[in-house]
Amino acid sequence: VQLQASGGGLVQAGGSLTLSCVASGSRDVGSIFEISAVGWYRQAPGNQRESVARIDVDASTYYADSVKGRFTISRDNAKNTVALQMSSLKPEDTGVYYCKLEKWNSWGKGTLVTVSS
């Protein structure tokens, strides 16, 4: 199963972006996707990759303190997608954002988010 993140771009501070992560590449992708939590991570230049948000199989959600109240994660199992809605963006949100199928430790290619001040 491959994951593809998209939706990144350049935005001014205070703006919004929505990232999307789509799973594909297997006849059983739906079964594989729906039984796994999905996480969003980001990596800023010179920093380690950090967890941003996660959505579990039962749709329970978890957020890093730095994004609580500003980011919302959601999933659509019928489309094998997870979205990350980001609002009130700050320059410190800049980085490459990655999604991950937690159960399978499967990472997608990232998408770059740049927030200008």
VMD Tcl script that builds the backbone (N, CA, C; Angstrom):
set m [mol new atoms 351]
animate dup $m
set s [atomselect $m all]
$s set {name element resname resid chain x y z} {
  {N N VAL 1 A 0.857 -1.190 0.000}
  {CA C VAL 1 A 0.000 0.000 0.000}
  {C C VAL 1 A 0.889 1.235 0.000}
  {N N GLN 2 A 0.586 2.168 -0.880}
  {CA C GLN 2 A 1.328 3.436 -0.933}
  {C C GLN 2 A 0.455 4.551 -0.393}
  {N N LEU 3 A 1.111 5.491 0.262}
  {CA C LEU 3 A 0.432 6.677 0.764}
  {C C LEU 3 A 0.941 7.896 0.017}
  {N N GLN 4 A 0.036 8.782 -0.324}
  {CA C GLN 4 A 0.425 10.006 -1.013}
  {C C GLN 4 A -0.203 11.191 -0.312}
  {N N ALA 5 A 0.647 12.062 0.197}
  {CA C ALA 5 A 0.166 13.286 0.832}
  {C C ALA 5 A 0.166 14.409 -0.188}
  {N N SER 6 A -0.806 15.282 -0.094}
  {CA C SER 6 A -0.897 16.421 -1.005}
  {C C SER 6 A -1.580 17.571 -0.284}
  {N N GLY 7 A -1.546 18.734 -0.938}
  {CA C GLY 7 A -2.246 19.889 -0.409}
  {C C GLY 7 A -1.362 20.949 0.200}
  {N N GLY 8 A -0.056 20.682 0.256}
  {CA C GLY 8 A 0.845 21.674 0.810}
  {C C GLY 8 A 0.989 22.881 -0.098}
  {N N GLY 9 A 1.637 23.891 0.423}
  {CA C GLY 9 A 1.855 25.101 -0.361}
  {C C GLY 9 A 2.359 26.227 0.509}
  {N N LEU 10 A 2.358 27.396 -0.078}
  {CA C LEU 10 A 2.802 28.610 0.618}
  {C C LEU 10 A 1.582 29.395 1.069}
  {N N VAL 11 A 1.569 29.758 2.339}
  {CA C VAL 11 A 0.425 30.495 2.876}
  {C C VAL 11 A 0.933 31.522 3.880}
  {N N GLN 12 A 0.213 32.609 4.005}
  {CA C GLN 12 A 0.592 33.619 4.984}
  {C C GLN 12 A 0.147 33.200 6.379}
  {N N ALA 13 A 0.843 33.721 7.366}
  {CA C ALA 13 A 0.451 33.458 8.747}
  {C C ALA 13 A -1.008 33.852 8.956}
  {N N GLY 14 A -1.725 32.996 9.661}
  {CA C GLY 14 A -3.143 33.223 9.872}
  {C C GLY 14 A -4.024 32.536 8.851}
  {N N GLY 15 A -3.412 32.039 7.798}
  {CA C GLY 15 A -4.158 31.383 6.734}
  {C C GLY 15 A -4.469 29.928 7.031}
  {N N SER 16 A -5.047 29.267 6.037}
  {CA C SER 16 A -5.482 27.879 6.195}
  {C C SER 16 A -5.032 27.020 5.018}
  {N N LEU 17 A -4.853 25.751 5.291}
  {CA C LEU 17 A -4.581 24.746 4.269}
  {C C LEU 17 A -5.221 23.440 4.704}
  {N N THR 18 A -5.579 22.639 3.736}
  {CA C THR 18 A -6.058 21.295 4.046}
  {C C THR 18 A -5.177 20.280 3.321}
  {N N LEU 19 A -4.583 19.394 4.076}
  {CA C LEU 19 A -3.761 18.334 3.515}
  {C C LEU 19 A -4.603 17.068 3.371}
  {N N SER 20 A -4.239 16.282 2.377}
  {CA C SER 20 A -4.931 15.027 2.138}
  {C C SER 20 A -3.918 13.900 2.030}
  {N N CYS 21 A -4.283 12.747 2.547}
  {CA C CYS 21 A -3.438 11.554 2.468}
  {C C CYS 21 A -4.312 10.440 1.903}
  {N N VAL 22 A -3.884 9.884 0.780}
  {CA C VAL 22 A -4.653 8.837 0.119}
  {C C VAL 22 A -3.849 7.546 0.087}
  {N N ALA 23 A -4.486 6.458 0.438}
  {CA C ALA 23 A -3.855 5.136 0.363}
  {C C ALA 23 A -4.301 4.445 -0.916}
  {N N SER 24 A -3.356 3.784 -1.583}
  {CA C SER 24 A -3.684 3.101 -2.838}
  {C C SER 24 A -2.658 2.000 -3.092}
  {N N GLY 25 A -2.874 1.280 -4.182}
  {CA C GLY 25 A -1.834 0.378 -4.652}
  {C C GLY 25 A -2.018 -1.074 -4.311}
  {N N SER 26 A -3.140 -1.393 -3.690}
  {CA C SER 26 A -3.371 -2.800 -3.353}
  {C C SER 26 A -4.845 -3.121 -3.531}
  {N N ARG 27 A -5.105 -4.338 -3.942}
  {CA C ARG 27 A -6.493 -4.765 -4.075}
  {C C ARG 27 A -7.196 -4.747 -2.717}
  {N N ASP 28 A -6.411 -4.916 -1.659}
  {CA C ASP 28 A -6.969 -4.949 -0.309}
  {C C ASP 28 A -6.772 -3.627 0.429}
  {N N VAL 29 A -6.560 -2.545 -0.318}
  {CA C VAL 29 A -6.205 -1.280 0.329}
  {C C VAL 29 A -7.270 -0.849 1.330}
  {N N GLY 30 A -8.534 -1.074 0.996}
  {CA C GLY 30 A -9.590 -0.668 1.908}
  {C C GLY 30 A -9.511 -1.393 3.235}
  {N N SER 31 A -9.304 -2.682 3.185}
  {CA C SER 31 A -9.209 -3.483 4.405}
  {C C SER 31 A -7.985 -3.105 5.219}
  {N N ILE 32 A -6.900 -2.831 4.518}
  {CA C ILE 32 A -5.665 -2.446 5.192}
  {C C ILE 32 A -5.817 -1.080 5.839}
  {N N PHE 33 A -6.450 -0.180 5.131}
  {CA C PHE 33 A -6.575 1.191 5.614}
  {C C PHE 33 A -7.491 1.281 6.825}
  {N N GLU 34 A -8.630 0.639 6.764}
  {CA C GLU 34 A -9.651 0.863 7.779}
  {C C GLU 34 A -9.303 0.267 9.138}
  {N N ILE 35 A -8.330 -0.615 9.204}
  {CA C ILE 35 A -7.967 -1.202 10.491}
  {C C ILE 35 A -6.716 -0.557 11.081}
  {N N SER 36 A -6.326 0.548 10.529}
  {CA C SER 36 A -5.113 1.207 11.019}
  {C C SER 36 A -5.385 2.633 11.442}
  {N N ALA 37 A -4.783 3.020 12.552}
  {CA C ALA 37 A -4.738 4.441 12.871}
  {C C ALA 37 A -3.868 5.130 11.821}
  {N N VAL 38 A -4.116 6.398 11.604}
  {CA C VAL 38 A -3.327 7.178 10.654}
  {C C VAL 38 A -2.806 8.419 11.364}
  {N N GLY 39 A -1.550 8.677 11.195}
  {CA C GLY 39 A -0.943 9.835 11.833}
  {C C GLY 39 A -0.409 10.820 10.819}
  {N N TRP 40 A -0.422 12.078 11.197}
  {CA C TRP 40 A 0.259 13.138 10.449}
  {C C TRP 40 A 1.473 13.571 11.271}
  {N N TYR 41 A 2.576 13.724 10.594}
  {CA C TYR 41 A 3.821 14.148 11.214}
  {C C TYR 41 A 4.397 15.295 10.400}
  {N N ARG 42 A 5.290 16.034 10.996}
  {CA C ARG 42 A 5.963 17.075 10.232}
  {C C ARG 42 A 7.425 17.147 10.635}
  {N N GLN 43 A 8.207 17.638 9.707}
  {CA C GLN 43 A 9.625 17.810 9.955}
  {C C GLN 43 A 10.073 19.155 9.423}
  {N N ALA 44 A 10.489 20.004 10.329}
  {CA C ALA 44 A 11.016 21.311 9.947}
  {C C ALA 44 A 12.507 21.176 9.684}
  {N N PRO 45 A 13.055 22.054 8.883}
  {CA C PRO 45 A 14.492 21.997 8.583}
  {C C PRO 45 A 15.329 21.974 9.850}
  {N N GLY 46 A 16.210 20.994 9.940}
  {CA C GLY 46 A 17.089 20.897 11.088}
  {C C GLY 46 A 16.478 20.266 12.316}
  {N N ASN 47 A 15.207 19.906 12.224}
  {CA C ASN 47 A 14.519 19.322 13.377}
  {C C ASN 47 A 14.174 17.861 13.113}
  {N N GLN 48 A 13.882 17.159 14.193}
  {CA C GLN 48 A 13.406 15.789 14.059}
  {C C GLN 48 A 11.937 15.782 13.659}
  {N N ARG 49 A 11.533 14.697 13.063}
  {CA C ARG 49 A 10.130 14.529 12.697}
  {C C ARG 49 A 9.306 14.424 13.975}
  {N N GLU 50 A 8.182 15.119 13.990}
  {CA C GLU 50 A 7.339 15.116 15.182}
  {C C GLU 50 A 5.898 14.791 14.817}
  {N N SER 51 A 5.209 14.201 15.794}
  {CA C SER 51 A 3.803 13.876 15.602}
  {C C SER 51 A 2.960 15.139 15.691}
  {N N VAL 52 A 2.015 15.268 14.798}
  {CA C VAL 52 A 1.117 16.421 14.781}
  {C C VAL 52 A -0.291 16.013 15.205}
  {N N ALA 53 A -0.793 14.943 14.620}
  {CA C ALA 53 A -2.151 14.498 14.919}
  {C C ALA 53 A -2.276 13.025 14.544}
  {N N ARG 54 A -3.267 12.382 15.153}
  {CA C ARG 54 A -3.529 10.984 14.844}
  {C C ARG 54 A -5.015 10.725 14.959}
  {N N ILE 55 A -5.515 9.844 14.094}
  {CA C ILE 55 A -6.904 9.431 14.176}
  {C C ILE 55 A -6.932 7.910 14.228}
  {N N ASP 56 A -7.616 7.380 15.219}
  {CA C ASP 56 A -7.667 5.948 15.417}
  {C C ASP 56 A -8.777 5.312 14.584}
  {N N VAL 57 A -8.842 3.995 14.670}
  {CA C VAL 57 A -9.838 3.244 13.903}
  {C C VAL 57 A -11.253 3.659 14.291}
  {N N ASP 58 A -11.433 3.966 15.573}
  {CA C ASP 58 A -12.768 4.373 16.033}
  {C C ASP 58 A -12.993 5.874 15.896}
  {N N ALA 59 A -12.113 6.542 15.172}
  {CA C ALA 59 A -12.185 7.983 14.893}
  {C C ALA 59 A -11.813 8.858 16.085}
  {N N SER 60 A -11.277 8.258 17.136}
  {CA C SER 60 A -10.725 9.073 18.213}
  {C C SER 60 A -9.535 9.851 17.674}
  {N N THR 61 A -9.398 11.068 18.154}
  {CA C THR 61 A -8.330 11.924 17.636}
  {C C THR 61 A -7.396 12.406 18.745}
  {N N TYR 62 A -6.151 12.648 18.346}
  {CA C TYR 62 A -5.135 13.139 19.269}
  {C C TYR 62 A -4.336 14.220 18.548}
  {N N TYR 63 A -3.962 15.232 19.297}
  {CA C TYR 63 A -3.236 16.345 18.702}
  {C C TYR 63 A -2.047 16.742 19.572}
  {N N ALA 64 A -1.004 17.185 18.904}
  {CA C ALA 64 A 0.095 17.791 19.630}
  {C C ALA 64 A -0.403 19.085 20.268}
  {N N ASP 65 A 0.128 19.421 21.409}
  {CA C ASP 65 A -0.319 20.636 22.103}
  {C C ASP 65 A -0.166 21.876 21.212}
  {N N SER 66 A 0.854 21.867 20.389}
  {CA C SER 66 A 1.137 23.038 19.561}
  {C C SER 66 A 0.084 23.303 18.490}
  {N N VAL 67 A -0.752 22.306 18.190}
  {CA C VAL 67 A -1.737 22.489 17.123}
  {C C VAL 67 A -3.175 22.355 17.611}
  {N N LYS 68 A -3.359 22.031 18.883}
  {CA C LYS 68 A -4.715 21.873 19.406}
  {C C LYS 68 A -5.518 23.140 19.194}
  {N N GLY 69 A -6.749 22.940 18.732}
  {CA C GLY 69 A -7.623 24.079 18.497}
  {C C GLY 69 A -7.439 24.719 17.130}
  {N N ARG 70 A -6.387 24.346 16.422}
  {CA C ARG 70 A -6.123 24.928 15.105}
  {C C ARG 70 A -6.185 23.887 13.990}
  {N N PHE 71 A -5.830 22.649 14.292}
  {CA C PHE 71 A -5.824 21.578 13.298}
  {C C PHE 71 A -6.936 20.580 13.603}
  {N N THR 72 A -7.487 20.011 12.543}
  {CA C THR 72 A -8.513 18.979 12.684}
  {C C THR 72 A -8.198 17.834 11.736}
  {N N ILE 73 A -8.130 16.637 12.284}
  {CA C ILE 73 A -7.876 15.448 11.470}
  {C C ILE 73 A -9.176 14.677 11.310}
  {N N SER 74 A -9.378 14.119 10.126}
  {CA C SER 74 A -10.580 13.334 9.863}
  {C C SER 74 A -10.239 12.236 8.865}
  {N N ARG 75 A -11.082 11.220 8.803}
  {CA C ARG 75 A -10.831 10.118 7.873}
  {C C ARG 75 A -12.119 9.740 7.146}
  {N N ASP 76 A -11.938 9.244 5.938}
  {CA C ASP 76 A -13.037 8.746 5.120}
  {C C ASP 76 A -12.608 7.365 4.626}
  {N N ASN 77 A -13.043 6.343 5.317}
  {CA C ASN 77 A -12.616 4.989 4.964}
  {C C ASN 77 A -13.118 4.567 3.583}
  {N N ALA 78 A -14.235 5.095 3.172}
  {CA C ALA 78 A -14.765 4.744 1.847}
  {C C ALA 78 A -13.835 5.217 0.735}
  {N N LYS 79 A -13.082 6.273 1.003}
  {CA C LYS 79 A -12.158 6.831 0.019}
  {C C LYS 79 A -10.704 6.580 0.376}
  {N N ASN 80 A -10.485 5.862 1.480}
  {CA C ASN 80 A -9.114 5.573 1.939}
  {C C ASN 80 A -8.294 6.849 2.097}
  {N N THR 81 A -8.911 7.847 2.675}
  {CA C THR 81 A -8.234 9.130 2.820}
  {C C THR 81 A -8.314 9.647 4.256}
  {N N VAL 82 A -7.311 10.411 4.598}
  {CA C VAL 82 A -7.299 11.153 5.847}
  {C C VAL 82 A -6.952 12.594 5.517}
  {N N ALA 83 A -7.683 13.510 6.096}
  {CA C ALA 83 A -7.449 14.930 5.853}
  {C C ALA 83 A -6.940 15.601 7.123}
  {N N LEU 84 A -6.164 16.633 6.921}
  {CA C LEU 84 A -5.703 17.464 8.034}
  {C C LEU 84 A -6.026 18.908 7.684}
  {N N GLN 85 A -7.045 19.429 8.346}
  {CA C GLN 85 A -7.422 20.820 8.143}
  {C C GLN 85 A -6.596 21.675 9.095}
  {N N MET 86 A -5.905 22.652 8.540}
  {CA C MET 86 A -5.027 23.499 9.336}
  {C C MET 86 A -5.479 24.953 9.197}
  {N N SER 87 A -5.697 25.591 10.308}
  {CA C SER 87 A -6.100 26.990 10.293}
  {C C SER 87 A -5.230 27.783 11.271}
  {N N SER 88 A -5.357 29.089 11.182}
  {CA C SER 88 A -4.553 29.986 12.026}
  {C C SER 88 A -3.085 29.576 11.988}
  {N N LEU 89 A -2.602 29.338 10.783}
  {CA C LEU 89 A -1.245 28.834 10.627}
  {C C LEU 89 A -0.211 29.849 11.093}
  {N N LYS 90 A 0.868 29.296 11.634}
  {CA C LYS 90 A 1.965 30.098 12.154}
  {C C LYS 90 A 3.255 29.735 11.414}
  {N N PRO 91 A 4.206 30.634 11.383}
  {CA C PRO 91 A 5.484 30.292 10.723}
  {C C PRO 91 A 6.111 29.013 11.278}
  {N N GLU 92 A 5.915 28.750 12.547}
  {CA C GLU 92 A 6.484 27.534 13.136}
  {C C GLU 92 A 5.782 26.251 12.693}
  {N N ASP 93 A 4.706 26.385 11.939}
  {CA C ASP 93 A 4.057 25.208 11.351}
  {C C ASP 93 A 4.743 24.791 10.053}
  {N N THR 94 A 5.683 25.557 9.604}
  {CA C THR 94 A 6.407 25.241 8.377}
  {C C THR 94 A 7.148 23.917 8.493}
  {N N GLY 95 A 7.067 23.129 7.432}
  {CA C GLY 95 A 7.776 21.864 7.405}
  {C C GLY 95 A 7.209 20.949 6.343}
  {N N VAL 96 A 7.831 19.783 6.225}
  {CA C VAL 96 A 7.303 18.759 5.341}
  {C C VAL 96 A 6.372 17.883 6.174}
  {N N TYR 97 A 5.166 17.714 5.692}
  {CA C TYR 97 A 4.149 16.946 6.403}
  {C C TYR 97 A 4.029 15.563 5.774}
  {N N TYR 98 A 4.020 14.560 6.635}
  {CA C TYR 98 A 3.937 13.176 6.209}
  {C C TYR 98 A 2.747 12.495 6.870}
  {N N CYS 99 A 2.170 11.543 6.170}
  {CA C CYS 99 A 1.154 10.707 6.801}
  {C C CYS 99 A 1.718 9.291 6.955}
  {N N LYS 100 A 1.135 8.568 7.869}
  {CA C LYS 100 A 1.642 7.242 8.205}
  {C C LYS 100 A 0.497 6.319 8.601}
  {N N LEU 101 A 0.512 5.137 8.033}
  {CA C LEU 101 A -0.380 4.080 8.498}
  {C C LEU 101 A 0.295 3.449 9.708}
  {N N GLU 102 A -0.226 3.737 10.884}
  {CA C GLU 102 A 0.466 3.367 12.110}
  {C C GLU 102 A 0.615 1.855 12.267}
  {N N LYS 103 A -0.414 1.122 11.952}
  {CA C LYS 103 A -0.376 -0.333 12.181}
  {C C LYS 103 A 0.700 -1.005 11.332}
  {N N TRP 104 A 0.935 -0.440 10.144}
  {CA C TRP 104 A 1.860 -1.067 9.204}
  {C C TRP 104 A 3.179 -0.321 9.123}
  {N N ASN 105 A 3.325 0.734 9.940}
  {CA C ASN 105 A 4.537 1.554 9.904}
  {C C ASN 105 A 4.878 1.956 8.474}
  {N N SER 106 A 3.853 2.362 7.742}
  {CA C SER 106 A 4.004 2.704 6.340}
  {C C SER 106 A 3.899 4.209 6.168}
  {N N TRP 107 A 4.952 4.808 5.609}
  {CA C TRP 107 A 5.021 6.249 5.437}
  {C C TRP 107 A 4.749 6.630 3.996}
  {N N GLY 108 A 4.119 7.778 3.834}
  {CA C GLY 108 A 3.956 8.340 2.514}
  {C C GLY 108 A 5.008 9.402 2.251}
  {N N LYS 109 A 5.118 9.803 1.007}
  {CA C LYS 109 A 5.972 10.935 0.675}
  {C C LYS 109 A 5.315 12.200 1.210}
  {N N GLY 110 A 6.122 13.129 1.619}
  {CA C GLY 110 A 5.598 14.302 2.281}
  {C C GLY 110 A 5.137 15.393 1.331}
  {N N THR 111 A 4.507 16.375 1.929}
  {CA C THR 111 A 4.096 17.565 1.200}
  {C C THR 111 A 4.564 18.780 2.007}
  {N N LEU 112 A 5.121 19.755 1.300}
  {CA C LEU 112 A 5.738 20.894 1.974}
  {C C LEU 112 A 4.723 21.984 2.280}
  {N N VAL 113 A 4.728 22.414 3.518}
  {CA C VAL 113 A 3.915 23.549 3.960}
  {C C VAL 113 A 4.863 24.661 4.392}
  {N N THR 114 A 4.676 25.822 3.808}
  {CA C THR 114 A 5.491 26.978 4.168}
  {C C THR 114 A 4.564 28.100 4.602}
  {N N VAL 115 A 4.773 28.582 5.817}
  {CA C VAL 115 A 3.953 29.661 6.358}
  {C C VAL 115 A 4.838 30.892 6.501}
  {N N SER 116 A 4.488 31.929 5.777}
  {CA C SER 116 A 5.283 33.157 5.823}
  {C C SER 116 A 4.725 34.127 6.863}
  {N N SER 117 A 5.613 34.883 7.434}
  {CA C SER 117 A 5.187 35.827 8.487}
  {C C SER 117 A 4.802 37.175 7.902}
}
mol reanalyze $m
mol bondsrecalc $m
mol representation Tube
mol addrep $m
